[in-house]
């Protein structure tokens, strides 16, 4: 019993993460979370492009010229 308790204490983050993943998978919240992640990525990408306009233009131009 002590070994099981020790295991649970050492890996409680993984156990909690696994339980949350099971709940998300079973309830269909995956679609919502994917949507939120896409929105956050879009916000981050827009902010990055705005702050690094010249760098992004140059990289995009070089990428298009390769084709």
mmCIF file as gemmi writes it, N, C-alpha and C atoms, coordinates in Angstrom:
data_model
loop_
_atom_site.group_PDB
_atom_site.id
_atom_site.type_symbol
_atom_site.label_atom_id
_atom_site.label_alt_id
_atom_site.label_comp_id
_atom_site.label_asym_id
_atom_site.label_entity_id
_atom_site.label_seq_id
_atom_site.pdbx_PDB_ins_code
_atom_site.Cartn_x
_atom_site.Cartn_y
_atom_site.Cartn_z
_atom_site.occupancy
_atom_site.B_iso_or_equiv
_atom_site.pdbx_formal_charge
_atom_site.auth_seq_id
_atom_site.auth_asym_id
_atom_site.pdbx_PDB_model_num
ATOM 1 N N . UNK Axp A 1 ? 0.819 -1.197 0 1 0 ? 1 A 1
ATOM 2 C CA . UNK Axp A 1 ? 0 0 0 1 0 ? 1 A 1
ATOM 3 C C . UNK Axp A 1 ? 0.868 1.267 0 1 0 ? 1 A 1
ATOM 4 N N . UNK Axp A 2 ? 2.005 1.194 0.686 1 0 ? 2 A 1
ATOM 5 C CA . UNK Axp A 2 ? 2.895 2.353 0.721 1 0 ? 2 A 1
ATOM 6 C C . UNK Axp A 2 ? 3.457 2.662 -0.661 1 0 ? 2 A 1
ATOM 7 N N . UNK Axp A 3 ? 3.707 1.599 -1.445 1 0 ? 3 A 1
ATOM 8 C CA . UNK Axp A 3 ? 4.235 1.809 -2.792 1 0 ? 3 A 1
ATOM 9 C C . UNK Axp A 3 ? 3.218 2.539 -3.667 1 0 ? 3 A 1
ATOM 10 N N . UNK Axp A 4 ? 1.947 2.158 -3.541 1 0 ? 4 A 1
ATOM 11 C CA . UNK Axp A 4 ? 0.9 2.812 -4.331 1 0 ? 4 A 1
ATOM 12 C C . UNK Axp A 4 ? 0.752 4.282 -3.927 1 0 ? 4 A 1
ATOM 13 N N . UNK Axp A 5 ? 0.808 4.544 -2.625 1 0 ? 5 A 1
ATOM 14 C CA . UNK Axp A 5 ? 0.696 5.918 -2.136 1 0 ? 5 A 1
ATOM 15 C C . UNK Axp A 5 ? 1.882 6.752 -2.625 1 0 ? 5 A 1
ATOM 16 N N . UNK Axp A 6 ? 3.067 6.158 -2.591 1 0 ? 6 A 1
ATOM 17 C CA . UNK Axp A 6 ? 4.266 6.854 -3.055 1 0 ? 6 A 1
ATOM 18 C C . UNK Axp A 6 ? 4.158 7.145 -4.551 1 0 ? 6 A 1
ATOM 19 N N . UNK Axp A 7 ? 3.676 6.146 -5.316 1 0 ? 7 A 1
ATOM 20 C CA . UNK Axp A 7 ? 3.491 6.327 -6.748 1 0 ? 7 A 1
ATOM 21 C C . UNK Axp A 7 ? 2.523 7.476 -7.02 1 0 ? 7 A 1
ATOM 22 N N . UNK Axp A 8 ? 1.394 7.512 -6.302 1 0 ? 8 A 1
ATOM 23 C CA . UNK Axp A 8 ? 0.387 8.562 -6.5 1 0 ? 8 A 1
ATOM 24 C C . UNK Axp A 8 ? 0.947 9.937 -6.162 1 0 ? 8 A 1
ATOM 25 N N . UNK Axp A 9 ? 1.736 10.022 -5.104 1 0 ? 9 A 1
ATOM 26 C CA . UNK Axp A 9 ? 2.315 11.311 -4.729 1 0 ? 9 A 1
ATOM 27 C C . UNK Axp A 9 ? 3.355 11.794 -5.737 1 0 ? 9 A 1
ATOM 28 N N . UNK Axp A 10 ? 4.13 10.862 -6.295 1 0 ? 10 A 1
ATOM 29 C CA . UNK Axp A 10 ? 5.161 11.248 -7.254 1 0 ? 10 A 1
ATOM 30 C C . UNK Axp A 10 ? 4.587 11.622 -8.613 1 0 ? 10 A 1
ATOM 31 N N . UNK Axp A 11 ? 3.452 11.024 -8.991 1 0 ? 11 A 1
ATOM 32 C CA . UNK Axp A 11 ? 2.911 11.211 -10.326 1 0 ? 11 A 1
ATOM 33 C C . UNK Axp A 11 ? 1.515 11.825 -10.314 1 0 ? 11 A 1
ATOM 34 N N . UNK Axp A 12 ? 1.221 12.639 -9.31 1 0 ? 12 A 1
ATOM 35 C CA . UNK Axp A 12 ? -0.135 13.19 -9.208 1 0 ? 12 A 1
ATOM 36 C C . UNK Axp A 12 ? -0.446 14.153 -10.345 1 0 ? 12 A 1
ATOM 37 N N . UNK Axp A 13 ? 0.527 14.857 -10.864 1 0 ? 13 A 1
ATOM 38 C CA . UNK Axp A 13 ? 0.294 15.757 -11.999 1 0 ? 13 A 1
ATOM 39 C C . UNK Axp A 13 ? -0.112 14.992 -13.242 1 0 ? 13 A 1
ATOM 40 N N . UNK Axp A 14 ? 0.567 13.892 -13.492 1 0 ? 14 A 1
ATOM 41 C CA . UNK Axp A 14 ? 0.224 13.064 -14.64 1 0 ? 14 A 1
ATOM 42 C C . UNK Axp A 14 ? -1.137 12.408 -14.49 1 0 ? 14 A 1
ATOM 43 N N . UNK Axp A 15 ? -1.461 11.985 -13.283 1 0 ? 15 A 1
ATOM 44 C CA . UNK Axp A 15 ? -2.757 11.361 -13.03 1 0 ? 15 A 1
ATOM 45 C C . UNK Axp A 15 ? -3.881 12.369 -13.226 1 0 ? 15 A 1
ATOM 46 N N . UNK Axp A 16 ? -3.711 13.561 -12.684 1 0 ? 16 A 1
ATOM 47 C CA . UNK Axp A 16 ? -4.728 14.605 -12.843 1 0 ? 16 A 1
ATOM 48 C C . UNK Axp A 16 ? -4.867 14.985 -14.315 1 0 ? 16 A 1
ATOM 49 N N . UNK Axp A 17 ? -3.757 15.117 -15.018 1 0 ? 17 A 1
ATOM 50 C CA . UNK Axp A 17 ? -3.791 15.436 -16.446 1 0 ? 17 A 1
ATOM 51 C C . UNK Axp A 17 ? -4.494 14.356 -17.251 1 0 ? 17 A 1
ATOM 52 N N . UNK Axp A 18 ? -4.245 13.11 -16.914 1 0 ? 18 A 1
ATOM 53 C CA . UNK Axp A 18 ? -4.907 12.003 -17.593 1 0 ? 18 A 1
ATOM 54 C C . UNK Axp A 18 ? -6.407 12.007 -17.348 1 0 ? 18 A 1
ATOM 55 N N . UNK Axp A 19 ? -6.82 12.269 -16.126 1 0 ? 19 A 1
ATOM 56 C CA . UNK Axp A 19 ? -8.249 12.334 -15.817 1 0 ? 19 A 1
ATOM 57 C C . UNK Axp A 19 ? -8.93 13.479 -16.565 1 0 ? 19 A 1
ATOM 58 N N . UNK Axp A 20 ? -8.277 14.623 -16.614 1 0 ? 20 A 1
ATOM 59 C CA . UNK Axp A 20 ? -8.838 15.763 -17.34 1 0 ? 20 A 1
ATOM 60 C C . UNK Axp A 20 ? -8.938 15.44 -18.833 1 0 ? 20 A 1
ATOM 61 N N . UNK Axp A 21 ? -7.921 14.765 -19.374 1 0 ? 21 A 1
ATOM 62 C CA . UNK Axp A 21 ? -7.947 14.385 -20.796 1 0 ? 21 A 1
ATOM 63 C C . UNK Axp A 21 ? -9.095 13.416 -21.077 1 0 ? 21 A 1
ATOM 64 N N . UNK Axp A 22 ? -9.331 12.474 -20.18 1 0 ? 22 A 1
ATOM 65 C CA . UNK Axp A 22 ? -10.443 11.538 -20.356 1 0 ? 22 A 1
ATOM 66 C C . UNK Axp A 22 ? -11.772 12.269 -20.327 1 0 ? 22 A 1
ATOM 67 N N . UNK Axp A 23 ? -11.93 13.2 -19.393 1 0 ? 23 A 1
ATOM 68 C CA . UNK Axp A 23 ? -13.178 13.969 -19.297 1 0 ? 23 A 1
ATOM 69 C C . UNK Axp A 23 ? -13.394 14.795 -20.555 1 0 ? 23 A 1
ATOM 70 N N . UNK Axp A 24 ? -12.354 15.442 -21.04 1 0 ? 24 A 1
ATOM 71 C CA . UNK Axp A 24 ? -12.471 16.255 -22.25 1 0 ? 24 A 1
ATOM 72 C C . UNK Axp A 24 ? -12.826 15.387 -23.45 1 0 ? 24 A 1
ATOM 73 N N . UNK Axp A 25 ? -12.194 14.229 -23.563 1 0 ? 25 A 1
ATOM 74 C CA . UNK Axp A 25 ? -12.458 13.348 -24.696 1 0 ? 25 A 1
ATOM 75 C C . UNK Axp A 25 ? -13.883 12.791 -24.655 1 0 ? 25 A 1
ATOM 76 N N . UNK Axp A 26 ? -14.366 12.478 -23.476 1 0 ? 26 A 1
ATOM 77 C CA . UNK Axp A 26 ? -15.696 11.874 -23.355 1 0 ? 26 A 1
ATOM 78 C C . UNK Axp A 26 ? -16.829 12.886 -23.522 1 0 ? 26 A 1
ATOM 79 N N . UNK Axp A 27 ? -16.61 14.128 -23.191 1 0 ? 27 A 1
ATOM 80 C CA . UNK Axp A 27 ? -17.677 15.124 -23.248 1 0 ? 27 A 1
ATOM 81 C C . UNK Axp A 27 ? -17.712 15.893 -24.567 1 0 ? 27 A 1
ATOM 82 N N . UNK Axp A 28 ? -16.736 15.712 -25.415 1 0 ? 28 A 1
ATOM 83 C CA . UNK Axp A 28 ? -16.735 16.404 -26.692 1 0 ? 28 A 1
ATOM 84 C C . UNK Axp A 28 ? -16.205 17.826 -26.6 1 0 ? 28 A 1
ATOM 85 N N . UNK Axp A 29 ? -15.532 18.145 -25.521 1 0 ? 29 A 1
ATOM 86 C CA . UNK Axp A 29 ? -14.955 19.482 -25.388 1 0 ? 29 A 1
ATOM 87 C C . UNK Axp A 29 ? -13.726 19.678 -26.272 1 0 ? 29 A 1
ATOM 88 N N . UNK Axp A 30 ? -13.317 18.609 -26.928 1 0 ? 30 A 1
ATOM 89 C CA . UNK Axp A 30 ? -12.135 18.689 -27.793 1 0 ? 30 A 1
ATOM 90 C C . UNK Axp A 30 ? -12.364 19.706 -28.902 1 0 ? 30 A 1
ATOM 91 N N . UNK Axp A 31 ? -13.562 19.704 -29.487 1 0 ? 31 A 1
ATOM 92 C CA . UNK Axp A 31 ? -13.853 20.649 -30.571 1 0 ? 31 A 1
ATOM 93 C C . UNK Axp A 31 ? -13.753 22.089 -30.075 1 0 ? 31 A 1
ATOM 94 N N . UNK Axp A 32 ? -14.259 22.34 -28.883 1 0 ? 32 A 1
ATOM 95 C CA . UNK Axp A 32 ? -14.18 23.683 -28.307 1 0 ? 32 A 1
ATOM 96 C C . UNK Axp A 32 ? -12.737 24.077 -28.047 1 0 ? 32 A 1
ATOM 97 N N . UNK Axp A 33 ? -11.963 23.162 -27.469 1 0 ? 33 A 1
ATOM 98 C CA . UNK Axp A 33 ? -10.566 23.469 -27.161 1 0 ? 33 A 1
ATOM 99 C C . UNK Axp A 33 ? -9.746 23.688 -28.426 1 0 ? 33 A 1
ATOM 100 N N . UNK Axp A 34 ? -10.004 22.912 -29.468 1 0 ? 34 A 1
ATOM 101 C CA . UNK Axp A 34 ? -9.29 23.106 -30.736 1 0 ? 34 A 1
ATOM 102 C C . UNK Axp A 34 ? -9.62 24.485 -31.305 1 0 ? 34 A 1
ATOM 103 N N . UNK Axp A 35 ? -10.872 24.875 -31.226 1 0 ? 35 A 1
ATOM 104 C CA . UNK Axp A 35 ? -11.266 26.202 -31.692 1 0 ? 35 A 1
ATOM 105 C C . UNK Axp A 35 ? -10.578 27.312 -30.921 1 0 ? 35 A 1
ATOM 106 N N . UNK Axp A 36 ? -10.512 27.159 -29.609 1 0 ? 36 A 1
ATOM 107 C CA . UNK Axp A 36 ? -9.849 28.17 -28.776 1 0 ? 36 A 1
ATOM 108 C C . UNK Axp A 36 ? -8.36 28.232 -29.099 1 0 ? 36 A 1
ATOM 109 N N . UNK Axp A 37 ? -7.729 27.086 -29.297 1 0 ? 37 A 1
ATOM 110 C CA . UNK Axp A 37 ? -6.301 27.061 -29.63 1 0 ? 37 A 1
ATOM 111 C C . UNK Axp A 37 ? -6.056 27.734 -30.974 1 0 ? 37 A 1
ATOM 112 N N . UNK Axp A 38 ? -6.917 27.492 -31.957 1 0 ? 38 A 1
ATOM 113 C CA . UNK Axp A 38 ? -6.77 28.125 -33.266 1 0 ? 38 A 1
ATOM 114 C C . UNK Axp A 38 ? -6.918 29.64 -33.151 1 0 ? 38 A 1
ATOM 115 N N . UNK Axp A 39 ? -7.872 30.096 -32.341 1 0 ? 39 A 1
ATOM 116 C CA . UNK Axp A 39 ? -8.066 31.534 -32.148 1 0 ? 39 A 1
ATOM 117 C C . UNK Axp A 39 ? -6.847 32.153 -31.478 1 0 ? 39 A 1
ATOM 118 N N . UNK Axp A 40 ? -6.328 31.507 -30.443 1 0 ? 40 A 1
ATOM 119 C CA . UNK Axp A 40 ? -5.149 32.038 -29.741 1 0 ? 40 A 1
ATOM 120 C C . UNK Axp A 40 ? -3.942 32.056 -30.673 1 0 ? 40 A 1
ATOM 121 N N . UNK Axp A 41 ? -3.777 31.018 -31.503 1 0 ? 41 A 1
ATOM 122 C CA . UNK Axp A 41 ? -2.668 30.989 -32.459 1 0 ? 41 A 1
ATOM 123 C C . UNK Axp A 41 ? -2.802 32.114 -33.479 1 0 ? 41 A 1
ATOM 124 N N . UNK Axp A 42 ? -4.025 32.377 -33.927 1 0 ? 42 A 1
ATOM 125 C CA . UNK Axp A 42 ? -4.252 33.466 -34.868 1 0 ? 42 A 1
ATOM 126 C C . UNK Axp A 42 ? -3.912 34.821 -34.265 1 0 ? 42 A 1
ATOM 127 N N . UNK Axp A 43 ? -4.279 35.01 -33.006 1 0 ? 43 A 1
ATOM 128 C CA . UNK Axp A 43 ? -3.952 36.266 -32.315 1 0 ? 43 A 1
ATOM 129 C C . UNK Axp A 43 ? -2.44 36.42 -32.198 1 0 ? 43 A 1
ATOM 130 N N . UNK Axp A 44 ? -1.773 35.338 -31.802 1 0 ? 44 A 1
ATOM 131 C CA . UNK Axp A 44 ? -0.321 35.39 -31.65 1 0 ? 44 A 1
ATOM 132 C C . UNK Axp A 44 ? 0.358 35.669 -32.995 1 0 ? 44 A 1
ATOM 133 N N . UNK Axp A 45 ? -0.108 34.989 -34.047 1 0 ? 45 A 1
ATOM 134 C CA . UNK Axp A 45 ? 0.493 35.165 -35.375 1 0 ? 45 A 1
ATOM 135 C C . UNK Axp A 45 ? 0.3 36.587 -35.883 1 0 ? 45 A 1
ATOM 136 N N . UNK Axp A 46 ? -0.885 37.137 -35.704 1 0 ? 46 A 1
ATOM 137 C CA . UNK Axp A 46 ? -1.139 38.511 -36.125 1 0 ? 46 A 1
ATOM 138 C C . UNK Axp A 46 ? -0.262 39.502 -35.393 1 0 ? 46 A 1
ATOM 139 N N . UNK Axp A 47 ? -0.092 39.299 -34.101 1 0 ? 47 A 1
ATOM 140 C CA . UNK Axp A 47 ? 0.757 40.18 -33.304 1 0 ? 47 A 1
ATOM 141 C C . UNK Axp A 47 ? 2.215 40.062 -33.738 1 0 ? 47 A 1
ATOM 142 N N . UNK Axp A 48 ? 2.669 38.844 -34.02 1 0 ? 48 A 1
ATOM 143 C CA . UNK Axp A 48 ? 4.046 38.635 -34.457 1 0 ? 48 A 1
ATOM 144 C C . UNK Axp A 48 ? 4.302 39.314 -35.795 1 0 ? 48 A 1
ATOM 145 N N . UNK Axp A 49 ? 3.381 39.148 -36.731 1 0 ? 49 A 1
ATOM 146 C CA . UNK Axp A 49 ? 3.543 39.755 -38.051 1 0 ? 49 A 1
ATOM 147 C C . UNK Axp A 49 ? 3.538 41.274 -37.942 1 0 ? 49 A 1
ATOM 148 N N . UNK Axp A 50 ? 2.682 41.817 -37.089 1 0 ? 50 A 1
ATOM 149 C CA . UNK Axp A 50 ? 2.617 43.264 -36.932 1 0 ? 50 A 1
ATOM 150 C C . UNK Axp A 50 ? 3.925 43.825 -36.374 1 0 ? 50 A 1
ATOM 151 N N . UNK Axp A 51 ? 4.522 43.133 -35.415 1 0 ? 51 A 1
ATOM 152 C CA . UNK Axp A 51 ? 5.749 43.631 -34.788 1 0 ? 51 A 1
ATOM 153 C C . UNK Axp A 51 ? 6.993 43.379 -35.639 1 0 ? 51 A 1
ATOM 154 N N . UNK Axp A 52 ? 6.945 42.374 -36.528 1 0 ? 52 A 1
ATOM 155 C CA . UNK Axp A 52 ? 8.11 42.015 -37.344 1 0 ? 52 A 1
ATOM 156 C C . UNK Axp A 52 ? 7.762 42.095 -38.827 1 0 ? 52 A 1
ATOM 157 N N . UNK Axp A 53 ? 7.135 43.187 -39.218 1 0 ? 53 A 1
ATOM 158 C CA . UNK Axp A 53 ? 6.613 43.341 -40.572 1 0 ? 53 A 1
ATOM 159 C C . UNK Axp A 53 ? 7.694 43.179 -41.641 1 0 ? 53 A 1
ATOM 160 N N . UNK Axp A 54 ? 8.791 43.87 -41.49 1 0 ? 54 A 1
ATOM 161 C CA . UNK Axp A 54 ? 9.845 43.827 -42.51 1 0 ? 54 A 1
ATOM 162 C C . UNK Axp A 54 ? 10.464 42.438 -42.616 1 0 ? 54 A 1
ATOM 163 N N . UNK Axp A 55 ? 10.714 41.8 -41.483 1 0 ? 55 A 1
ATOM 164 C CA . UNK Axp A 55 ? 11.295 40.461 -41.475 1 0 ? 55 A 1
ATOM 165 C C . UNK Axp A 55 ? 10.362 39.455 -42.151 1 0 ? 55 A 1
ATOM 166 N N . UNK Axp A 56 ? 9.079 39.537 -41.837 1 0 ? 56 A 1
ATOM 167 C CA . UNK Axp A 56 ? 8.103 38.618 -42.415 1 0 ? 56 A 1
ATOM 168 C C . UNK Axp A 56 ? 7.976 38.854 -43.917 1 0 ? 56 A 1
ATOM 169 N N . UNK Axp A 57 ? 7.975 40.124 -44.352 1 0 ? 57 A 1
ATOM 170 C CA . UNK Axp A 57 ? 7.896 40.42 -45.785 1 0 ? 57 A 1
ATOM 171 C C . UNK Axp A 57 ? 9.07 39.815 -46.534 1 0 ? 57 A 1
ATOM 172 N N . UNK Axp A 58 ? 10.255 39.965 -45.97 1 0 ? 58 A 1
ATOM 173 C CA . UNK Axp A 58 ? 11.456 39.442 -46.617 1 0 ? 58 A 1
ATOM 174 C C . UNK Axp A 58 ? 11.415 37.914 -46.692 1 0 ? 58 A 1
ATOM 175 N N . UNK Axp A 59 ? 11.05 37.26 -45.611 1 0 ? 59 A 1
ATOM 176 C CA . UNK Axp A 59 ? 10.973 35.793 -45.603 1 0 ? 59 A 1
ATOM 177 C C . UNK Axp A 59 ? 9.904 35.291 -46.568 1 0 ? 59 A 1
ATOM 178 N N . UNK Axp A 60 ? 8.764 35.963 -46.603 1 0 ? 60 A 1
ATOM 179 C CA . UNK Axp A 60 ? 7.684 35.57 -47.502 1 0 ? 60 A 1
ATOM 180 C C . UNK Axp A 60 ? 8.092 35.778 -48.954 1 0 ? 60 A 1
ATOM 181 N N . UNK Axp A 61 ? 8.787 36.868 -49.24 1 0 ? 61 A 1
ATOM 182 C CA . UNK Axp A 61 ? 9.269 37.13 -50.598 1 0 ? 61 A 1
ATOM 183 C C . UNK Axp A 61 ? 10.261 36.061 -51.024 1 0 ? 61 A 1
ATOM 184 N N . UNK Axp A 62 ? 11.176 35.703 -50.145 1 0 ? 62 A 1
ATOM 185 C CA . UNK Axp A 62 ? 12.153 34.653 -50.465 1 0 ? 62 A 1
ATOM 186 C C . UNK Axp A 62 ? 11.467 33.307 -50.688 1 0 ? 62 A 1
ATOM 187 N N . UNK Axp A 63 ? 10.452 33.021 -49.902 1 0 ? 63 A 1
ATOM 188 C CA . UNK Axp A 63 ? 9.711 31.764 -50.032 1 0 ? 63 A 1
ATOM 189 C C . UNK Axp A 63 ? 8.97 31.692 -51.364 1 0 ? 63 A 1
ATOM 190 N N . UNK Axp A 64 ? 8.343 32.788 -51.75 1 0 ? 64 A 1
ATOM 191 C CA . UNK Axp A 64 ? 7.602 32.831 -53.01 1 0 ? 64 A 1
ATOM 192 C C . UNK Axp A 64 ? 8.572 32.764 -54.199 1 0 ? 64 A 1
ATOM 193 N N . UNK Axp A 65 ? 9.718 33.402 -54.077 1 0 ? 65 A 1
ATOM 194 C CA . UNK Axp A 65 ? 10.709 33.366 -55.171 1 0 ? 65 A 1
ATOM 195 C C . UNK Axp A 65 ? 11.25 31.965 -55.428 1 0 ? 65 A 1
ATOM 196 N N . UNK Axp A 66 ? 11.24 31.098 -54.421 1 0 ? 66 A 1
ATOM 197 C CA . UNK Axp A 66 ? 11.718 29.732 -54.614 1 0 ? 66 A 1
ATOM 198 C C . UNK Axp A 66 ? 10.794 28.954 -55.547 1 0 ? 66 A 1
ATOM 199 N N . UNK Axp A 67 ? 9.537 29.33 -55.604 1 0 ? 67 A 1
ATOM 200 C CA . UNK Axp A 67 ? 8.602 28.647 -56.49 1 0 ? 67 A 1
ATOM 201 C C . UNK Axp A 67 ? 8.64 29.293 -57.834 1 0 ? 67 A 1
